Structures are given as C-alpha cells and as structure tokens.
C-alpha cells in the first residue's frame, strides 16, 4: 500500500513503501526506474514489502566486479548478480570502451556466443542489441556453441572483441560474461579496469537498450555458425598426424558433455580426424541447464562426476572416457586399467599432451632446430613441460595462473615468429596449438583420442606411456585440492597470518612442521626471496592472494584464491629426477605427509571454518 514516505519512481503509477533507510530507498527507486524485467522487479517488490533490509542491501549496495575474467556470479535480482539490467550496463560500458579504443569498430565488429545455461541466450541478445543500435556489426551465434568458438571467431573474422556468455562448470544458479580482445585472447590489465570504469559511467539504460528485436531485423547481425564450424574443423585437421591408424583403430571412446554444449561438436571433431564415433553418455549429452545427474557439472571433480560415464563405458566395452565441462573448454580423461578406472589429473594429461605435441612436431620437422619452439604452463601446474623442454632443447615459459596469461604469452611469441605447441594448466585446461588462444576441450579431446589410438597400435596404454614419460623426464607427482570459504575477511586473515608469522610484521614461516622452507614468493605482496632484489619476475597483483613456498626437499607448494569461485586452492609437486634412485611411491608418500602438515599449519580448516572438497 502506498504511503507518504514511500519510494517513488517505481514504475507507472507505482509506489513502494520505504524500508526505513534513505540510501536503500534510493537504490530501490533506481532499480525500479531502470529495470524492465517483471521477474526481477517482482523479487525486489516482495523484498521491500517484507522489509528484508539485509537482503536488499546485499543485492543493491554493491556491484559485481568486472575483472580480467569478465563477470561471473549468481543469477538474480540486484546489482551484485547476473540479470538483464546488469548485462545491459556491462554491454553499454563495453561498447563505449571499444568505441574509444578501436576507431574502426563499425567495420570490424564483435563476436557473441552463449552456452546452454538459463538466460545465456537472453544475455547474448541484449548485448548484441546494444552494439547493433550503435551500428556495430555483430556476429551472433544463432545456437549454443562451445566457448573456444568465440576466441577462434575473433581471429578468423578479424573482430575487435568477443563475448562468451557462460559460467563454465559453475553451479546451475550462476552465469558469466567472458570477454576476449582482438588478439583472440582473454583481456588483461589495463583493459579490465578501463572497461569497469566505462561500465560505471554508463549505468542508466539508453532509450534503445531494451530492444532486442533489432537482432532479427538488422543486416548488421550475422550468424557465423556455419562459416566458423567449417573453418574450425578444417583447421584442427592440422593436428591430425595418424589418420590411417585412426581409421582402423579398435579403441572405443565414451564421451560425456556433462549436460553442456559439447556433444555435436565432439562428433564433428572425431569425423575430422577419421576416428570412430564416440559412445555417448545418453543421460548427459542433451544440453540441460539444470545439470540433473551431477552434483557439480565439473569433470575436474574426478570419479564423483564420471559415474555415469563409467557405467556407459562398462556397458559398451569402452576403455577410455573423454569428458568436457558444460562449455567444452576443459577436458578430463579416464582409462580402465586392470579392472579399475584411473582418472588422470590435469598435470598428467599435460605431460601426455606435451610428449605428443613434441613427438608430432619432431616427426614433421626431423632436421629442424627447435630454438623457436615453445610450450607454456601456469606457475601452479606441473613442471614436467620444463623437464621435457630441457632434455629436448626447446623452450618453456611459465606464466601466472589462467589462460588470459598463457594465451597472451602465446600471442606475444607468435608475433616474434615463434611456434607454440602447447599451453596447459593443471585445472584440466589445454591449448593444443594456436588455432584458439584459450583452453579448448574439443581440440584437446580429439588429439588425445588420436594419441590413445596410436599408443594402442603399439600395445601401450595411456597409463603406461605416462610412466615412460616419467622414466625419461623425471617422476613428477602432485597433490592438489581446495577448501571452500564464503567469508572473504577470513581468507584475508589467513594469508596475512602467513605474512606476519608468529605475530612479527613482514616475517614469513621458515618451516612447516619438520619441513624447512628455502624460498617464498608472494605475488600479492610483490616479494620473492629467491631473487637478489627480492622482486618476483611474474606480475604481481593485490587483487588476489597467492603465496608459493619452495622447500629444501624440492617440494613446491602454492596457496591461492580462485578468481571465480569461493575457493582457497593448494597446489603441490615433487620431482624425482631420472637416474637418481629412490622410488615414486616414497616421493608420493612424502608429498602427502607434507600436504597434511601444510593444511593443518597454514590453512587451519577447523579454526577458519573451511569446508573440505567433497568426494
């Protein structure tokens, strides 16, 4: 019921009662004046009528932060969540930034793709409409597509930028807005800050911003699906090295799309390599934003996410499982060995793909010097590629975590005439070759399939080949996991404790239990005592937490926060060099003991109320 102290401007003839807080009343008035979506308007109306001040404040008093990963958040009403209004605001700001940066934007245009999550197509259309009304050409995919299609399209079509609407493997309640630059890689600073400022300067919807009918009417809006599909599958055939063997293989592959977009694109990839058709996990190949058969739609979770895949494989006598995450940019692999399933870690897959990429390059270039050949991995990933590079005399580069760094590093090297064979991160992300300057689960899966078939023709399994790689380049064992923490101040307190050990300002721990620490690198504080000037080589940022401990026994352990999820992740690795004695089992046991000590002393899960990884 309307009152004299109500909140005006809430719509035609509509007045909402005050919530008793002038600042919140102003935010409610602003939201109701700008938002035209009845569902989200209705949520706010009910919160106001219920006088749910805390919920209103949490949704309206702070905005989603736009960063190098773009946006990722829960879908719902409010400036802090993904919804029609916040997408409009983001697109308006992004448009203005691109107009300022690229004078030829009206010639080059923008690529927009989307996954099968709730609202993804709607968010893509809202973005397209804003650019089209500004007379900017838009290549809007007419159907769901894998994330790698967007960075590939940016390069193939010569666009100034790209947007992929996806939350990748996040829970079903989330969505995201991933931005690519004109080099086909994810944005890095200072573009993230420039876009964020531009969004803040363009919050009020423009008169035409809600009109998406232009997507159907404007000649500037094109569907690139057929053109890109043809080109993409033509290009990935450059990675096919054993077509004749592929055609006659007896290996059976089981495939799951994890309720996402991948199946139809995986089928075409196998056809491009002349591989036999995959055996689909029927319950998971149809895109479904509810992800009904998995607790988390993330194949990185291992066996807990692959139960149906294993059942399907058992039923059909299949020995290898390939799994993409819902937007098909990640790849998980499992192999049946001696009656049980081994799910390979991202580091193990990186070792296999690194070995294969080098083998295939050398096969094509038997007499060529490898001085211009490179592989790349993130700093929290296994150092196995470095070991291969040293022995085989090619180059290895380490970057910060995330493909925004690896993709841009690859672009930088390519512009110098260098060849990049592989980039990978331990979180099952692989960039095989440089057709796509981001992780690509489609190309990685078909290359992995060809590798498996070739090994099978030599009576070698993936597991056996991994062992051979370790025998040649050193046994690299890792133990990685995470804890969940929904309270940012707790996370800050944990890391500040490590920087001020025993209450002494600026002092880091010298040991963890019985294990002596040799060097510490803190990329948040800009400190690395392994360097003469104590300054790290890798870029630093106070926006996230990341500390690496190098122990005297050779173990390297990194603790960091996730940029897209409420997780504190840890990554550890030890290496047993070839020919040095000792056993892999003893190294793995020592590493496990160190991880338990590190978790207990540095993370303190009980003290800090951390939630352990399930499964």
C-alpha positions as CSV (number, residue, x, y, z in Angstrom):
1,X,0.0,0.0,0.0
2,X,1.3,3.5,-0.9
3,X,2.4,5.8,1.9
4,X,3.7,9.3,2.1
5,X,7.1,8.0,3.0
6,X,7.1,5.6,0.1
7,X,9.7,5.0,-2.6
8,X,8.5,6.8,-5.8
9,X,9.7,6.2,-9.4
10,X,9.0,2.5,-9.1
11,X,7.0,2.4,-12.4
12,X,3.9,3.7,-13.9
13,X,1.6,4.7,-11.0
14,X,3.6,2.5,-8.7
15,X,4.9,3.5,-5.2
16,X,6.7,1.2,-2.8
17,X,6.9,1.7,0.9
18,X,10.1,2.9,2.5
19,X,12.4,0.3,4.0
20,X,13.5,2.8,6.7
21,X,16.9,3.5,5.1
22,X,17.3,6.6,2.9
23,X,20.3,5.1,1.0
24,X,18.5,1.8,0.3
25,X,15.3,3.7,-0.7
26,X,17.3,5.5,-3.3
27,X,18.7,2.2,-4.6
28,X,15.3,0.6,-4.8
29,X,14.0,3.7,-6.6
30,X,16.9,3.5,-9.0
31,X,16.4,-0.2,-9.7
32,X,12.7,0.1,-10.3
33,X,13.2,3.0,-12.7
34,X,15.8,1.2,-14.8
35,X,14.7,-2.5,-14.7
36,X,12.1,-3.6,-17.2
37,X,12.1,-7.3,-16.4
38,X,9.0,-8.2,-14.5
39,X,10.6,-11.2,-12.8
40,X,13.4,-9.3,-11.1
41,X,11.1,-6.3,-10.4
42,X,8.8,-8.6,-8.7
43,X,11.6,-10.0,-6.5
44,X,12.5,-6.5,-5.3
45,X,8.9,-5.5,-4.7
46,X,8.5,-8.5,-2.4
47,X,11.7,-7.9,-0.5
48,X,10.5,-4.3,0.1
49,X,7.1,-5.4,1.2
50,X,8.8,-7.9,3.6
51,X,11.2,-5.2,4.7
52,X,14.0,-7.6,4.2
53,X,16.6,-4.9,4.6
54,X,19.7,-7.2,4.8
55,X,18.8,-8.9,1.6
56,X,18.0,-5.7,-0.2
57,X,21.4,-4.3,0.9
58,X,23.3,-7.3,-0.2
59,X,21.8,-7.2,-3.6
60,X,21.7,-3.5,-4.3
61,X,24.5,-1.8,-2.3
62,X,27.4,-3.3,-4.2
63,X,28.1,-4.2,-7.9
64,X,29.6,-7.2,-9.4
65,X,33.3,-6.5,-10.1
66,X,34.3,-6.6,-13.7
67,X,37.8,-8.1,-14.0
68,X,40.1,-9.9,-16.4
69,X,37.7,-12.9,-16.2
70,X,34.8,-10.6,-17.1
71,X,31.8,-11.3,-14.8
72,X,30.7,-14.4,-13.0
73,X,28.0,-14.5,-10.4
74,X,24.7,-15.9,-9.3
75,X,21.7,-15.1,-11.4
76,X,19.0,-13.0,-9.8
77,X,17.8,-9.5,-8.9
78,X,20.3,-6.9,-7.9
79,X,23.4,-5.0,-9.0
80,X,25.5,-7.8,-7.4
81,X,24.0,-10.5,-9.6
82,X,23.7,-11.5,-13.2
83,X,20.4,-10.3,-14.7
84,X,19.1,-8.3,-17.7
85,X,19.9,-4.9,-16.2
86,X,23.4,-5.6,-15.1
87,X,24.1,-7.2,-18.5
88,X,22.8,-4.1,-20.2
89,X,25.0,-1.9,-18.1
90,X,28.0,-4.1,-18.8
91,X,27.4,-4.1,-22.6
92,X,26.9,-0.3,-22.6
93,X,30.2,0.2,-20.9
94,X,32.0,-2.3,-23.0
95,X,30.7,-0.7,-26.2
96,X,31.9,2.8,-25.1
97,X,35.3,1.4,-24.2
98,X,35.6,-0.4,-27.6
99,X,34.5,2.7,-29.5
100,X,37.2,4.7,-27.7
101,X,39.9,2.0,-28.3
102,X,39.0,0.9,-31.9
103,X,38.2,3.7,-34.3
104,X,37.3,1.0,-36.9
105,X,34.8,-0.8,-34.6
106,X,32.0,-0.2,-37.1
107,X,33.9,-2.2,-39.6
108,X,35.4,-5.0,-37.5
109,X,32.5,-5.7,-35.1
110,X,32.0,-8.1,-32.2
111,X,31.5,-11.9,-31.9
112,X,29.0,-13.1,-29.3
113,X,28.4,-16.7,-28.3
114,X,26.5,-18.4,-25.5
115,X,26.2,-21.7,-23.7
116,X,23.1,-23.7,-22.6
117,X,22.6,-22.2,-19.2
118,X,19.5,-20.4,-18.1
119,X,19.4,-16.9,-19.6
120,X,22.6,-17.2,-21.6
121,X,20.8,-16.6,-25.0
122,X,18.9,-13.7,-23.5
123,X,22.1,-12.1,-22.2
124,X,23.8,-12.6,-25.6
125,X,20.8,-10.9,-27.4
126,X,20.8,-8.0,-25.0
127,X,24.5,-7.4,-25.7
128,X,24.0,-7.8,-29.4
129,X,21.1,-5.3,-29.4
130,X,23.2,-2.6,-27.8
131,X,26.0,-2.9,-30.3
132,X,23.6,-3.1,-33.2
133,X,21.8,0.1,-32.2
134,X,25.3,1.7,-32.3
135,X,25.7,0.4,-35.9
136,X,28.4,-2.0,-34.9
137,X,28.4,-5.3,-36.8
138,X,27.7,-8.3,-34.6
139,X,28.4,-12.0,-35.3
140,X,25.8,-13.5,-33.0
141,X,25.8,-17.3,-32.9
142,X,22.2,-18.5,-33.5
143,X,22.6,-21.6,-31.3
144,X,24.6,-22.7,-28.4
145,X,28.3,-23.1,-29.0
146,X,31.5,-24.1,-27.2
147,X,33.5,-21.3,-25.6
148,X,36.5,-21.9,-27.9
149,X,34.4,-20.9,-30.9
150,X,34.4,-17.3,-29.7
151,X,38.2,-16.7,-29.4
152,X,38.6,-18.6,-32.7
153,X,36.0,-16.5,-34.4
154,X,37.6,-13.2,-33.2
155,X,40.8,-14.2,-35.1
156,X,39.1,-15.8,-38.0
157,X,36.7,-12.9,-38.6
158,X,39.1,-10.2,-37.7
159,X,36.8,-8.7,-35.0
160,X,37.8,-6.2,-32.3
161,X,36.5,-8.3,-29.5
162,X,34.3,-11.2,-28.4
163,X,31.9,-12.1,-25.7
164,X,31.0,-15.6,-24.4
165,X,28.1,-15.9,-22.1
166,X,29.0,-18.8,-19.8
167,X,29.7,-19.8,-16.3
168,X,31.7,-22.8,-17.5
169,X,31.5,-25.5,-14.8
170,X,30.0,-23.4,-12.0
171,X,26.7,-24.4,-10.3
172,X,23.5,-24.1,-12.2
173,X,22.5,-20.9,-10.4
174,X,25.4,-19.0,-11.9
175,X,26.2,-17.4,-15.2
176,X,29.1,-15.4,-16.6
177,X,30.3,-12.9,-19.2
178,X,33.7,-13.7,-20.6
179,X,35.5,-11.1,-22.8
180,X,38.1,-11.6,-25.5
181,X,40.3,-8.9,-27.1
182,X,41.2,-8.5,-30.8
183,X,44.1,-10.9,-30.5
184,X,41.7,-13.8,-29.6
185,X,42.9,-14.0,-26.0
186,X,41.2,-13.0,-22.8
187,X,41.6,-9.4,-21.7
188,X,44.4,-8.4,-19.2
189,X,45.0,-5.2,-17.4
190,X,44.6,-2.3,-18.0
191,X,41.6,-3.2,-20.2
192,X,39.7,-4.7,-17.3
193,X,40.0,-1.5,-15.3
194,X,39.1,0.6,-18.4
195,X,36.0,-1.5,-19.1
196,X,35.0,-1.4,-15.4
197,X,35.2,2.4,-15.4
198,X,33.3,2.6,-18.6
199,X,30.5,0.4,-17.1
200,X,30.3,2.7,-14.1
201,X,30.0,5.7,-16.4
202,X,27.1,4.1,-18.4
203,X,24.8,2.6,-15.8
204,X,21.5,4.1,-16.9
205,X,19.9,2.2,-19.7
206,X,19.8,4.0,-23.0
207,X,16.4,4.5,-24.7
208,X,17.1,1.7,-27.2
209,X,18.9,-0.7,-24.9
210,X,16.0,-3.0,-24.1
211,X,15.1,-3.5,-27.7
212,X,16.4,-6.9,-28.9
213,X,14.1,-7.1,-31.9
214,X,17.0,-5.5,-33.9
215,X,18.8,-8.8,-33.6
216,X,16.2,-10.2,-36.0
217,X,15.9,-7.1,-38.2
218,X,19.3,-5.6,-38.7
219,X,21.5,-6.6,-41.6
220,X,24.5,-5.9,-39.4
221,X,23.6,-9.0,-37.3
222,X,25.1,-12.2,-38.9
223,X,25.1,-15.8,-37.7
224,X,28.7,-17.1,-38.1
225,X,27.8,-20.7,-37.1
226,X,28.2,-22.5,-40.4
227,X,31.2,-20.5,-41.5
228,X,33.1,-20.9,-38.2
229,X,32.2,-24.6,-37.9
230,X,33.6,-25.3,-41.4
231,X,36.8,-23.3,-40.8
232,X,37.4,-24.7,-37.2
233,X,37.2,-28.3,-38.2
234,X,39.4,-27.7,-41.3
235,X,42.0,-26.0,-39.1
236,X,42.1,-28.7,-36.3
237,X,43.0,-31.3,-39.0
238,X,46.5,-29.7,-38.9
239,X,46.9,-31.5,-35.7
240,X,46.0,-34.9,-37.2
241,X,49.2,-36.9,-37.6
242,X,48.0,-40.6,-37.9
243,X,44.8,-40.6,-40.0
244,X,45.3,-44.1,-41.4
245,X,45.8,-45.5,-38.0
246,X,42.7,-43.7,-36.7
247,X,40.6,-45.3,-39.4
248,X,41.5,-48.8,-38.4
249,X,41.6,-48.5,-34.6
250,X,39.6,-50.7,-32.4
251,X,39.7,-48.4,-29.4
252,X,36.3,-47.4,-28.1
253,X,35.8,-43.9,-26.6
254,X,33.0,-43.0,-24.2
255,X,32.1,-39.3,-24.2
256,X,30.1,-37.0,-21.9
257,X,29.2,-33.4,-22.4
258,X,28.2,-33.0,-18.7
259,X,24.8,-31.7,-19.8
260,X,26.5,-29.0,-21.8
261,X,27.1,-27.9,-25.4
262,X,29.9,-30.3,-26.4
263,X,28.4,-33.5,-28.0
264,X,27.6,-32.3,-31.5
265,X,31.0,-30.5,-31.7
266,X,32.8,-33.6,-30.4
267,X,31.1,-35.7,-33.0
268,X,32.4,-33.4,-35.8
269,X,35.9,-33.4,-34.4
270,X,36.1,-37.2,-34.5
271,X,34.9,-37.1,-38.0
272,X,37.5,-34.6,-38.9
273,X,40.2,-37.0,-37.6
274,X,38.6,-40.1,-39.2
275,X,38.1,-41.6,-35.8
276,X,35.3,-44.0,-35.0
277,X,32.2,-42.4,-33.4
278,X,32.2,-41.8,-29.7
279,X,29.9,-43.8,-27.4
280,X,27.7,-41.0,-25.8
281,X,26.6,-41.0,-22.2
282,X,22.9,-40.7,-23.2
283,X,21.8,-39.1,-19.9
284,X,24.3,-36.2,-20.3
285,X,24.6,-35.4,-24.0
286,X,21.4,-33.3,-24.3
287,X,22.1,-29.7,-23.0
288,X,20.2,-29.2,-19.8
289,X,20.8,-26.1,-17.6
290,X,19.6,-28.0,-14.5
291,X,22.5,-30.5,-14.7
292,X,20.2,-33.1,-13.2
293,X,22.6,-36.1,-13.0
294,X,25.6,-34.4,-11.3
295,X,26.1,-32.5,-8.1
296,X,28.8,-30.3,-9.7
297,X,28.9,-30.1,-13.6
298,X,32.7,-30.2,-13.4
299,X,34.7,-33.2,-14.7
300,X,37.7,-31.9,-12.7
301,X,35.9,-33.4,-9.6
302,X,37.0,-36.8,-10.9
303,X,35.2,-40.1,-10.3
304,X,32.3,-38.4,-8.5
305,X,31.4,-36.6,-11.7
306,X,32.1,-39.5,-14.0
307,X,29.9,-42.2,-12.5
308,X,27.5,-42.4,-15.5
309,X,30.4,-42.3,-17.9
310,X,32.0,-45.3,-16.3
311,X,28.7,-47.2,-16.3
312,X,28.3,-46.4,-20.0
313,X,31.8,-47.4,-20.8
314,X,31.5,-50.7,-18.9
315,X,28.3,-51.5,-20.8
316,X,29.9,-51.0,-24.2
317,X,33.4,-52.4,-23.5
318,X,35.0,-49.0,-23.8
319,X,38.4,-48.5,-22.2
320,X,38.7,-44.6,-22.4
321,X,36.4,-41.8,-21.3
322,X,36.6,-38.3,-22.6
323,X,34.7,-35.6,-20.7
324,X,34.1,-32.0,-21.4
325,X,32.8,-29.5,-19.0
326,X,29.5,-27.7,-19.9
327,X,31.0,-25.1,-22.2
328,X,33.5,-27.6,-23.7
329,X,36.7,-25.7,-22.9
330,X,38.1,-28.3,-20.4
331,X,38.9,-32.0,-20.8
332,X,39.0,-34.8,-18.4
333,X,40.2,-38.3,-19.3
334,X,39.8,-41.7,-17.6
335,X,41.3,-45.1,-18.6
336,X,40.3,-48.6,-17.4
337,X,43.4,-50.4,-16.2
338,X,43.4,-53.8,-14.6
339,X,39.6,-53.7,-13.8
340,X,39.6,-50.2,-12.3
341,X,39.3,-46.7,-13.6
342,X,42.2,-44.2,-13.4
343,X,41.1,-40.6,-13.8
344,X,44.1,-38.6,-15.0
345,X,45.0,-35.4,-13.3
346,X,45.4,-32.2,-15.3
347,X,49.1,-32.4,-14.8
348,X,49.3,-36.0,-16.1
349,X,47.3,-35.0,-19.1
350,X,49.6,-32.1,-19.6
351,X,52.6,-34.5,-19.6
352,X,50.9,-36.7,-22.2
353,X,49.9,-33.9,-24.5
354,X,53.3,-32.3,-24.1
355,X,55.1,-35.5,-25.1
356,X,52.7,-36.0,-28.0
357,X,53.0,-32.4,-29.3
358,X,56.8,-32.7,-29.2
359,X,56.7,-36.1,-30.9
360,X,54.4,-34.9,-33.7
361,X,56.4,-31.7,-34.3
362,X,59.7,-33.6,-34.5
363,X,58.0,-36.2,-36.8
364,X,57.1,-33.3,-39.2
365,X,60.4,-31.5,-38.7
366,X,63.1,-34.2,-38.3
367,X,66.1,-32.0,-39.0
368,X,64.9,-28.6,-37.8
369,X,66.4,-26.8,-34.8
370,X,63.8,-26.3,-32.0
371,X,65.2,-23.0,-30.9
372,X,61.9,-21.3,-31.9
373,X,59.6,-23.9,-30.4
374,X,57.8,-23.2,-27.1
375,X,55.5,-24.8,-24.6
376,X,53.8,-22.9,-21.8
377,X,52.3,-23.8,-18.4
378,X,50.9,-21.8,-15.5
379,X,53.0,-21.4,-12.4
380,X,50.8,-23.7,-10.3
381,X,51.0,-26.5,-12.9
382,X,53.5,-29.3,-13.1
383,X,57.0,-28.5,-14.2
384,X,57.0,-31.6,-16.5
385,X,57.0,-29.5,-19.7
386,X,60.1,-27.7,-18.4
387,X,61.8,-31.0,-17.9
388,X,60.8,-32.1,-21.5
389,X,62.0,-28.8,-22.9
390,X,65.4,-29.0,-21.2
391,X,66.1,-32.5,-22.4
392,X,64.7,-32.0,-26.0
393,X,66.3,-28.5,-26.4
394,X,63.1,-26.4,-27.0
395,X,61.8,-23.5,-24.9
396,X,59.5,-23.4,-21.9
397,X,57.7,-20.4,-20.4
398,X,55.9,-20.1,-17.1
399,X,53.0,-17.6,-16.5
400,X,50.6,-16.7,-13.9
401,X,47.5,-18.8,-13.4
402,X,44.9,-18.6,-16.1
403,X,44.7,-18.7,-19.8
404,X,44.5,-15.0,-20.1
405,X,48.2,-15.1,-19.3
406,X,49.1,-18.1,-21.4
407,X,47.0,-17.0,-24.4
408,X,48.6,-13.5,-24.4
409,X,52.0,-15.0,-24.0
410,X,51.4,-17.3,-27.0
411,X,50.3,-14.3,-29.0
412,X,53.4,-12.4,-28.0
413,X,55.7,-15.3,-29.0
414,X,53.8,-15.9,-32.3
415,X,54.3,-12.2,-33.2
416,X,58.0,-12.8,-32.9
417,X,57.9,-15.7,-35.3
418,X,57.9,-18.4,-32.7
419,X,55.9,-21.7,-32.7
420,X,53.8,-22.6,-29.6
421,X,52.9,-26.3,-29.5
422,X,51.0,-26.4,-26.2
423,X,49.9,-24.4,-23.2
424,X,48.2,-26.1,-20.2
425,X,47.0,-25.6,-16.6
426,X,46.5,-28.2,-14.0
427,X,42.7,-27.5,-13.9
428,X,42.3,-29.7,-17.0
429,X,42.7,-26.8,-19.4
430,X,44.7,-27.3,-22.6
431,X,45.5,-25.2,-25.6
432,X,46.9,-27.5,-28.2
433,X,48.4,-25.5,-31.0
434,X,47.4,-21.9,-31.6
435,X,44.1,-22.0,-33.6
436,X,42.5,-20.9,-30.3
437,X,44.4,-18.8,-27.9
438,X,42.4,-20.1,-24.9
439,X,41.8,-23.5,-23.5
440,X,39.9,-25.8,-25.9
441,X,38.3,-29.0,-24.8
442,X,37.2,-30.0,-28.3
443,X,40.6,-30.0,-30.0
444,X,42.3,-31.4,-26.9
445,X,39.9,-34.3,-26.7
446,X,40.3,-35.4,-30.4
447,X,44.1,-35.1,-30.2
448,X,44.1,-37.2,-27.0
449,X,41.9,-39.7,-28.9
450,X,44.4,-39.9,-31.7
451,X,47.3,-40.3,-29.3
452,X,45.4,-43.1,-27.5
453,X,44.8,-44.9,-30.8
454,X,48.4,-44.6,-31.8
455,X,49.6,-45.9,-28.5
456,X,47.1,-48.8,-28.7
457,X,48.7,-49.8,-32.1
458,X,52.0,-50.1,-30.2
459,X,50.2,-52.1,-27.4
460,X,50.8,-49.2,-24.9
461,X,48.1,-47.7,-22.7
462,X,47.9,-44.1,-21.6
463,X,48.9,-45.1,-18.1
464,X,52.0,-47.0,-19.4
465,X,53.0,-44.1,-21.6
466,X,52.7,-41.7,-18.7
467,X,55.1,-44.0,-16.8
468,X,57.6,-43.9,-19.7
469,X,57.4,-40.1,-19.8
470,X,58.3,-40.0,-16.1
471,X,61.1,-42.5,-16.6
472,X,62.6,-40.3,-19.3
473,X,62.0,-36.8,-17.9
474,X,61.6,-37.4,-14.2
475,X,58.8,-38.6,-12.0
476,X,56.6,-35.6,-11.2
477,X,54.0,-36.2,-8.6
478,X,51.4,-33.6,-7.5
479,X,48.7,-33.3,-4.9
480,X,46.2,-30.5,-5.5
481,X,42.8,-29.7,-3.9
482,X,40.9,-26.9,-2.3
483,X,38.8,-25.7,0.6
484,X,35.6,-23.6,0.3
485,X,35.3,-20.4,2.3
486,X,32.4,-18.0,1.8
487,X,33.8,-15.3,4.1
488,X,36.4,-13.0,2.4
489,X,37.7,-11.5,5.7
490,X,38.6,-15.0,6.9
491,X,40.6,-15.6,3.7
492,X,42.4,-12.3,4.1
493,X,43.2,-13.1,7.7
494,X,44.7,-16.5,6.8
495,X,47.1,-15.1,4.2
496,X,48.0,-12.1,6.4
497,X,48.9,-14.6,9.2
498,X,51.4,-16.2,6.8
499,X,53.0,-12.8,6.0
500,X,53.2,-11.9,9.7
501,X,54.3,-15.3,11.1
502,X,54.3,-15.6,14.9
503,X,52.9,-12.0,15.0
504,X,56.0,-10.5,13.5
505,X,55.3,-8.0,10.7
506,X,56.7,-9.0,7.4
507,X,58.1,-12.3,8.6
508,X,57.1,-15.5,6.7
509,X,57.4,-19.0,8.2
510,X,60.9,-20.6,7.9
511,X,59.4,-24.1,8.2
512,X,56.2,-26.0,8.1
513,X,56.3,-28.8,10.7
514,X,59.6,-30.6,10.1
515,X,59.9,-29.4,6.6
516,X,62.3,-26.4,6.1
517,X,61.3,-23.7,3.7
518,X,64.0,-22.5,1.3
519,X,62.3,-19.7,-0.7
520,X,59.0,-17.8,-0.6
521,X,57.3,-15.9,-3.4
522,X,54.3,-13.8,-2.6
523,X,52.7,-12.4,-5.8
524,X,50.2,-10.4,-3.8
525,X,52.8,-8.5,-1.8
526,X,55.4,-8.4,-4.6
527,X,58.1,-10.4,-2.7
528,X,60.4,-13.3,-3.8
529,X,63.5,-14.0,-1.7
530,X,64.9,-16.3,-4.3
531,X,65.8,-13.2,-6.3
532,X,68.7,-10.9,-5.5
533,X,66.4,-7.9,-5.2
534,X,63.5,-9.8,-3.6
535,X,61.3,-8.9,-6.5
536,X,59.3,-11.6,-8.4
537,X,59.7,-12.0,-12.2
538,X,56.0,-12.8,-12.7
539,X,53.4,-9.9,-12.5
540,X,52.0,-9.1,-9.0
541,X,48.5,-8.1,-8.0
542,X,46.9,-7.2,-4.7
543,X,43.5,-8.2,-6.2
544,X,44.0,-11.9,-5.2
545,X,46.0,-14.0,-2.8
546,X,48.9,-16.1,-3.9
547,X,52.0,-17.4,-2.0
548,X,54.4,-20.1,-3.1
549,X,56.7,-22.0,-0.7
550,X,59.8,-23.8,-2.1
551,X,61.0,-26.4,0.4
552,X,64.6,-27.7,0.9
553,X,63.5,-31.2,-0.1
554,X,62.4,-29.9,-3.5
555,X,58.6,-29.6,-2.9
556,X,56.9,-26.6,-4.3
557,X,53.6,-25.6,-2.8
558,X,51.3,-22.7,-3.8
559,X,48.3,-21.4,-1.9
560,X,46.0,-19.1,-3.8
561,X,42.4,-17.8,-4.0
562,X,40.2,-18.6,-7.0
563,X,39.1,-15.7,-9.2
564,X,35.7,-17.1,-10.0
565,X,34.7,-19.3,-7.0
566,X,34.8,-19.1,-3.2
567,X,37.8,-21.5,-3.0
568,X,41.2,-21.5,-1.4
569,X,43.3,-23.8,-3.7
570,X,46.6,-25.5,-3.0
571,X,49.0,-27.0,-5.5
572,X,52.0,-29.1,-4.6
573,X,54.6,-31.0,-6.6
574,X,57.8,-33.0,-6.0
575,X,60.0,-34.4,-8.7
576,X,62.3,-37.5,-8.7
577,X,64.8,-36.8,-11.5
578,X,65.6,-39.8,-13.7
579,X,68.5,-42.0,-12.6
580,X,68.7,-40.6,-9.1
581,X,67.4,-43.6,-7.2
582,X,64.5,-43.6,-4.8
583,X,61.0,-44.7,-5.7
584,X,57.9,-42.9,-7.0
585,X,56.0,-44.4,-4.1
586,X,58.3,-42.9,-1.4
587,X,58.2,-39.4,-3.1
588,X,54.4,-39.6,-3.3
589,X,54.2,-40.6,0.4
590,X,56.5,-37.8,1.4
591,X,54.4,-35.2,-0.5
592,X,51.2,-36.5,1.0
593,X,52.6,-36.1,4.5
594,X,53.8,-32.5,3.6
595,X,50.3,-31.6,2.3
596,X,48.7,-32.8,5.5
597,X,51.1,-30.7,7.6
598,X,50.7,-27.7,5.3
599,X,46.9,-27.8,5.5
600,X,47.0,-28.2,9.3
601,X,49.5,-25.4,10.0
602,X,48.9,-22.9,7.2
603,X,45.2,-23.2,6.3
604,X,43.9,-24.4,9.7
605,X,40.5,-25.6,8.4
606,X,38.9,-26.1,11.8
607,X,40.0,-22.7,13.2
608,X,38.8,-20.9,10.0
609,X,35.6,-22.9,9.3
610,X,36.8,-24.1,5.9
611,X,34.7,-26.6,4.0
612,X,36.7,-29.5,2.6
613,X,36.3,-30.6,-1.1
614,X,33.6,-33.2,-1.3
615,X,34.3,-36.6,-2.7
